[in-house]
Amino acid sequence: MMDFLLQRNANPEEIRSALAAFYHAKRRLDLESWVENENYHTIALTGDVALLLSVYDNSNDELALARYLAHTLRMKLIISDYSINPYTWILIDEEGKQHPIYQDTAEQPENTFVVDSRHKHLLQLE
């Protein structure tokens, strides 16, 4: 499973279209069957991100998909950096550039993600 923290809400049709187009281009999958099989889900979040998008795919396409989603949905998103430190992440901007960031370590309510103050400037709209 791949998790993407989206900077803002995207409507379900935008997400479905983006995922279907990415997987069709990568694997020539039938667009309708991929979406109908519910290969992803979303959870509303608070804090500095609005949505958790979880995609049920164990391929090595996470970075490529993150860049595609950031560009297609025209927003920044955050992915895991897979380090041992649970507070370090990678922000992907709309151009596909990667920026290391830290999550605020203060205790937060459930389903809340807050970026450390040192990196909040990276979330600003350009």
C-alpha positions, 0 to 999 in steps of 0.5 A: 500500500502507498500513502499520499498526504494531499495538501488540499481536498480533491474531488473523488472524480479528479482522484479516480481519473488521475489514478486510472490514467496513471495506471493505464499509461504504466500497465495498460490496465483497463481504466474502468475495471481498475477504478471499479475494483476500489484499489484506493481509499481516502480519509479526511485529515486536519492540520497542514494536509487535507486528505490521506490517499491510500493506493493498494499497489505494492509496485515500485511506482510510488515516487512516479505516482506521487509526481504524477498526482502532484502535477495532475492534481496541481497540489503538493503532497507528502510521502514517506521517506521510509527512514527509521525516523517516523517524523521525516517525510518527503514533500513533492511539489507540483513540478515533481521536485522533492523536499525533505520535511519534518512532521511536528513532533508535538502530540496531535489529535487523531487524523491530524498531520502538522508540518514542523515550523521549519518547513511550513514555507514549502506548503505555501502556494506559489 
